[in-house]
Amino acid sequence: MLRYLPFLLVLALWIYAFIDCLNTPEEEVRGLPKVVWVIVILLFGEVLIGPVAWLFAGRPRRPAPGPTWTAPDDNPEFLASLNRPPKDDPQP
């Protein structure tokens, strides 16, 4: 069973790169046109050159997920809250 593992890993990477390339919008593909990337992945998939090239050179860069942090002095909400009275203090 262990002797089939390298073949299965290569196959999985090949399929992943091919499907990822097909699902990526044309305007987000880097380096080469999308059709050329599909051909490169299919032709050089067995030796891993095509899928690895797609993952490093052709795949679009996506920003890291999650909220972006803003410094307090750049945050308009925080700056506006400095001028408001606190909610817990009773008005005299």
Residue pairs with C-beta under 8 A, 6 or more apart in sequence:
10 45
10 46
10 48
13 48
13 51
13 52
14 41
14 45
14 46
14 48
14 50
14 51
16 51
17 41
17 45
17 50
17 51
17 52
17 54
17 55
18 38
18 41
18 42
18 45
18 51
20 54
20 59
21 29
21 34
21 37
21 38
21 41
21 54
21 58
21 59
22 38
24 34
24 59
24 60
26 33
26 34
28 60
29 37
29 58
29 60
30 57
30 58
30 59
30 60
30 61
31 37
31 57
31 58
32 40
32 58
37 54
37 58
40 49
40 50
40 53
40 54
41 50
41 51
41 54
42 50
43 50
44 50
44 51
44 53
45 51
72 78
72 79
73 79
85 91
